[in-house]
Amino acid sequence: MSDPTWSFSQAFSADFQASRIELESRVESAKATTTTADGLNALSLDLAKLTKTLADATGSLPSYDQRQYELQLKGLERSLEELRALLPKSKFAFKRKAPVASTPAPPTPVSMAVPEIPPQTDSVSTNLTLSSHSFKYLSTASLPSASHASDLTISDLNGCIVNLLPDMGDAEPRSLEISALHIRNLTDTLLLLPVIRGSVLLHDLRRCILIVGCHQFRMHTSTRVDVYLSIPSTPIIEHCSQIRFTAYPATFSQDTSPNVFAVRDFSHIRATPSPNWSAVPEEALVMQWPVGTITSEEEIADALNTLLP
């Protein structure tokens, strides 16, 4: 892939995912309240704009990413259909006109009045959320079960340990199939995450450690973060400082890529090395991770004070 095309794909991914997440949030808020026909029309219009944006980018995106974006839009379409079904029936009753006795109009066939709804397939992503916790040990048990690939949003955590690695001590360890990760507003938090096939988009992390493997990685407006990463492409940072990278721990997965520190800093376009990232020095590498359940806030605080940069 040429460098201009690669840069376009990275920028498009960030903008598209931000717009999609914002639209999903509005749809979920509309479901939780009494929505109106005008509100539904506004959501439908924004979905149409997002769909057109993706259509215009066809041919400039990796095929895997293109397919994931299409599946995400289909999921939004179904959510809007569900929202449409929640509209009060009375909203439409007054639109019907009284029949004219002299020239009655022929009835419209039912088959033409009911639109065909595409069947739901298991390949479409669902959306899981892990949000608004302080001083907690969070694991796969903290998430609802998902029978197929899921987008996962992790947000608004403070002083937490998030361990979503499969528990190898279980006879049948639960393994999440995550299609994309969206991480925002984390402070003093450790994330132990599996290797996924999709992308990872991060915003506003402060003094954190992240273990993850992914297809694409992009971090914004973050500082003092150690990243243990497995990735086949070049990770991107923007408006970041004191970010350190090293390899994904082999202890947790054999499905990792070679560790190459070829990070691209969009905030430092000069030919000189970026001052905003470096490699984790050998003496700072973590060798033992808190993968067992921790029950008290004191234990969590002790573990984080020992590990965090």
C-alpha positions as CSV (number, residue, x, y, z in Angstrom):
1,M,0.0,0.0,0.0
2,S,1.4,3.4,-0.9
3,D,2.2,5.9,1.8
4,P,-0.5,8.4,0.9
5,T,-3.1,5.6,0.8
6,W,-1.9,4.3,4.2
7,S,-2.1,7.8,5.7
8,F,-5.6,8.3,4.4
9,S,-6.7,4.9,5.8
10,Q,-5.4,5.8,9.2
11,A,-7.0,9.2,9.3
12,F,-10.3,7.8,7.9
13,S,-10.4,5.1,10.6
14,A,-10.1,7.7,13.4
15,D,-12.8,10.0,12.0
16,F,-15.2,7.2,11.0
17,Q,-15.0,5.4,14.3
18,A,-15.5,8.7,16.3
19,S,-18.6,9.5,14.2
20,R,-20.0,6.0,14.5
21,I,-19.5,5.9,18.3
22,E,-21.2,9.3,18.7
23,L,-24.1,8.2,16.5
24,E,-24.5,4.9,18.4
25,S,-24.5,6.8,21.7
26,R,-27.4,9.0,20.4
27,V,-29.3,5.9,19.2
28,E,-29.0,4.3,22.7
29,S,-30.0,7.5,24.4
30,A,-33.1,7.7,22.1
31,K,-34.0,4.1,23.1
32,A,-33.8,5.0,26.7
33,T,-36.1,8.0,26.4
34,T,-39.3,8.8,24.4
35,T,-38.1,9.5,21.0
36,T,-40.0,11.4,18.2
37,A,-40.4,10.9,14.5
38,D,-38.3,14.1,13.9
39,G,-35.5,12.7,16.2
40,L,-35.6,9.4,14.3
41,N,-35.3,11.2,11.0
42,A,-32.3,13.1,12.2
43,L,-30.6,9.9,13.2
44,S,-31.4,8.3,9.9
45,L,-30.0,11.3,8.0
46,D,-26.7,11.2,9.9
47,L,-26.5,7.4,9.3
48,A,-27.0,8.1,5.6
49,K,-24.2,10.7,5.6
50,L,-21.9,8.2,7.3
51,T,-22.8,5.5,4.8
52,K,-22.0,7.9,2.0
53,T,-18.6,8.8,3.6
54,L,-17.7,5.1,3.6
55,A,-18.9,4.6,0.0
56,D,-16.8,7.5,-1.2
57,A,-13.7,6.0,0.5
58,T,-14.2,2.6,-1.2
59,G,-11.0,1.5,-2.9
60,S,-8.8,3.5,-0.6
61,L,-9.2,1.3,2.4
62,P,-7.9,-2.2,3.3
63,S,-10.5,-4.8,2.4
64,Y,-10.7,-6.1,6.0
65,D,-11.4,-2.6,7.4
66,Q,-13.9,-1.8,4.7
67,R,-15.9,-5.0,5.6
68,Q,-15.8,-4.2,9.3
69,Y,-17.1,-0.6,8.7
70,E,-19.9,-2.0,6.5
71,L,-20.9,-4.5,9.3
72,Q,-20.9,-1.7,11.9
73,L,-23.2,0.4,9.7
74,K,-25.6,-2.6,9.3
75,G,-25.7,-2.9,13.1
76,L,-26.7,0.8,13.3
77,E,-29.4,0.2,10.7
78,R,-30.9,-2.5,12.8
79,S,-30.8,-0.3,15.9
80,L,-32.7,2.3,14.0
81,E,-35.3,-0.3,12.9
82,E,-35.7,-1.2,16.6
83,L,-36.0,2.4,17.5
84,R,-38.6,2.9,14.8
85,A,-40.7,0.1,16.3
86,L,-40.7,1.9,19.7
87,L,-42.5,5.0,18.2
88,P,-46.0,5.5,19.6
89,K,-48.6,4.2,17.2
90,S,-50.7,7.3,17.8
91,K,-48.1,9.4,16.1
92,F,-49.3,8.1,12.7
93,A,-53.0,7.7,13.3
94,F,-53.9,11.3,12.3
95,K,-52.2,11.0,9.0
96,R,-54.9,8.7,7.5
97,K,-57.5,10.5,5.4
98,A,-61.2,9.7,5.6
99,P,-62.3,7.7,2.5
100,V,-64.2,9.7,-0.2
101,A,-67.6,7.9,-0.7
102,S,-67.9,8.8,-4.4
103,T,-64.4,7.7,-5.6
104,P,-62.9,5.2,-3.1
105,A,-59.3,4.5,-3.6
106,P,-58.3,0.9,-4.2
107,P,-56.6,-0.7,-1.1
108,T,-52.8,-0.9,-1.2
109,P,-51.5,-4.5,-1.1
110,V,-50.0,-5.4,2.2
111,S,-46.9,-6.8,0.6
112,M,-46.0,-3.4,-0.9
113,A,-46.6,-1.5,2.4
114,V,-44.2,-3.6,4.5
115,P,-40.5,-3.1,3.8
116,E,-38.2,-6.1,3.7
117,I,-35.8,-6.2,6.7
118,P,-32.5,-8.0,6.1
119,P,-32.1,-11.0,8.3
120,Q,-29.6,-10.7,11.2
121,T,-26.5,-12.8,10.8
122,D,-24.0,-13.9,13.4
123,S,-21.1,-12.1,11.5
124,V,-22.4,-8.6,12.5
125,S,-20.6,-7.0,15.4
126,T,-22.3,-6.2,18.7
127,N,-21.2,-3.4,21.1
128,L,-19.9,-4.1,24.6
129,T,-19.1,-1.4,27.2
130,L,-16.9,-1.3,30.3
131,S,-17.3,2.1,31.8
132,S,-17.3,4.3,34.9
133,H,-15.4,2.4,37.5
134,S,-12.8,3.3,40.2
135,F,-10.4,1.1,42.1
136,K,-11.9,-2.1,40.6
137,Y,-10.5,-5.4,39.3
138,L,-12.5,-6.0,36.1
139,S,-12.4,-9.2,34.1
140,T,-14.4,-11.0,31.3
141,A,-17.0,-11.7,34.0
142,S,-17.7,-7.9,34.1
143,L,-19.0,-8.0,30.5
144,P,-22.2,-9.6,29.1
145,S,-21.8,-12.7,27.1
146,A,-21.4,-12.2,23.3
147,S,-21.9,-15.0,20.8
148,H,-20.0,-13.4,18.0
149,A,-17.4,-10.7,17.3
150,S,-18.0,-7.5,19.4
151,D,-16.8,-3.9,19.4
152,L,-15.6,-3.1,22.9
153,T,-15.6,0.4,24.5
154,I,-13.5,0.9,27.7
155,S,-14.0,4.4,29.2
156,D,-13.9,6.5,32.3
157,L,-11.8,4.3,34.5
158,N,-9.6,5.4,37.4
159,G,-7.2,3.2,39.4
160,C,-8.5,0.0,37.8
161,I,-7.0,-3.3,36.7
162,V,-8.7,-4.6,33.6
163,N,-7.9,-8.2,32.8
164,L,-9.7,-9.5,29.7
165,L,-7.3,-12.3,29.0
166,P,-8.8,-15.9,29.1
167,D,-8.5,-17.5,32.5
168,M,-6.3,-20.5,31.7
169,G,-7.1,-21.9,35.1
170,D,-10.7,-22.6,34.0
171,A,-11.6,-25.9,32.4
172,E,-13.3,-23.9,29.6
173,P,-11.7,-20.5,29.6
174,R,-13.9,-17.7,28.1
175,S,-12.2,-15.9,25.3
176,L,-13.6,-12.7,23.9
177,E,-13.7,-12.3,20.1
178,I,-13.2,-8.5,19.8
179,S,-13.4,-6.9,16.4
180,A,-12.4,-3.4,17.5
181,L,-11.4,-1.6,20.7
182,H,-12.2,2.0,21.6
183,I,-10.5,3.3,24.8
184,R,-11.1,6.7,26.3
185,N,-10.4,8.7,29.5
186,L,-8.4,6.3,31.7
187,T,-6.2,7.3,34.6
188,D,-3.8,5.2,36.7
189,T,-5.1,2.0,35.0
190,L,-3.6,-1.3,33.8
191,L,-5.2,-3.0,30.8
192,L,-4.4,-6.7,30.1
193,L,-6.0,-7.3,26.7
194,P,-5.8,-10.2,24.2
195,V,-4.6,-10.1,20.6
196,I,-7.4,-9.0,18.3
197,R,-7.8,-8.9,14.6
198,G,-9.2,-5.3,14.4
199,S,-8.1,-1.8,15.4
200,V,-7.4,-0.1,18.7
201,L,-8.3,3.6,19.0
202,L,-7.3,5.4,22.2
203,H,-7.9,8.9,23.6
204,D,-7.0,10.6,26.9
205,L,-4.9,8.1,28.8
206,R,-2.9,9.3,31.8
207,R,-0.3,7.1,33.6
208,C,-1.4,3.7,32.3
209,I,0.0,0.4,31.1
210,L,-1.6,-1.3,28.1
211,I,-1.0,-4.8,26.8
212,V,-2.7,-5.5,23.5
213,G,-2.3,-7.0,20.0
214,C,-4.1,-5.6,17.0
215,H,-4.2,-4.9,13.3
216,Q,-4.0,-1.1,13.7
217,F,-3.2,1.2,16.6
218,R,-3.8,4.9,17.1
219,M,-3.4,6.9,20.3
220,H,-4.4,10.5,20.9
221,T,-3.9,13.1,23.6
222,S,-2.2,10.7,26.1
223,T,0.8,10.9,28.4
224,R,2.9,8.5,30.5
225,V,1.7,5.3,28.9
226,D,3.7,2.1,28.5
227,V,2.4,0.0,25.6
228,Y,3.2,-3.8,25.3
229,L,2.2,-4.2,21.7
230,S,1.9,-6.8,18.9
231,I,1.1,-5.3,15.5
232,P,1.8,-6.0,11.8
233,S,1.5,-2.3,10.8
234,T,3.0,1.0,12.2
235,P,1.4,2.3,15.4
236,I,0.4,6.0,15.3
237,I,0.5,8.5,18.1
238,E,-0.8,12.1,18.0
239,H,-0.7,14.9,20.6
240,C,1.0,12.5,23.0
241,S,4.1,12.6,25.3
242,Q,6.1,10.1,27.4
243,I,4.8,7.1,25.5
244,R,7.0,3.9,25.6
245,F,6.6,0.8,23.5
246,T,7.8,-2.8,23.8
247,A,6.7,-6.2,22.7
248,Y,3.5,-8.0,23.7
249,P,4.4,-10.5,26.5
250,A,4.9,-14.0,25.1
251,T,3.5,-15.4,28.3
252,F,0.0,-14.4,27.2
253,S,0.0,-15.3,23.5
254,Q,2.1,-17.0,20.9
255,D,0.1,-15.1,18.2
256,T,2.4,-12.0,18.3
257,S,4.4,-10.1,15.7
258,P,8.1,-9.2,15.9
259,N,8.8,-6.1,18.1
260,V,9.7,-3.3,15.7
261,F,9.8,0.3,17.1
262,A,8.6,2.0,14.0
263,V,6.1,4.4,15.6
264,R,4.8,7.3,13.6
265,D,4.1,10.5,15.5
266,F,1.7,12.8,13.6
267,S,2.6,15.7,15.9
268,H,6.3,15.5,15.0
269,I,6.7,15.7,11.2
270,R,10.4,16.6,11.2
271,A,13.1,14.2,10.0
272,T,14.6,14.0,13.6
273,P,13.4,11.3,16.0
274,S,10.2,12.2,17.9
275,P,10.7,13.2,21.5
276,N,7.3,11.9,22.4
277,W,7.9,8.2,22.4
278,S,10.7,5.7,23.2
279,A,11.3,2.0,23.9
280,V,10.6,0.7,27.4
281,P,14.0,0.3,29.0
282,E,14.9,-3.2,30.0
283,E,15.0,-2.4,33.7
284,A,11.4,-1.1,33.5
285,L,9.9,-4.1,31.8
286,V,7.2,-5.8,33.9
287,M,7.9,-9.5,34.4
288,Q,5.0,-10.5,36.7
289,W,1.4,-9.4,36.1
290,P,-1.6,-9.3,38.5
291,V,-3.7,-11.8,36.6
292,G,-5.4,-13.3,39.7
293,T,-8.5,-11.8,41.1
294,I,-7.8,-8.9,43.5
295,T,-10.6,-8.2,46.0
296,S,-9.6,-5.1,47.9
297,E,-8.9,-1.5,46.9
298,E,-5.7,-1.6,48.9
299,E,-4.4,-4.6,46.9
300,I,-5.3,-2.8,43.6
301,A,-3.6,0.4,44.8
302,D,-0.4,-1.5,45.8
303,A,-0.2,-3.4,42.5
304,L,-0.7,-0.2,40.4
305,N,1.9,1.8,42.4
306,T,4.4,-1.0,41.8
307,L,3.7,-1.3,38.0
308,L,2.6,2.0,36.6
309,P,5.2,4.3,34.9
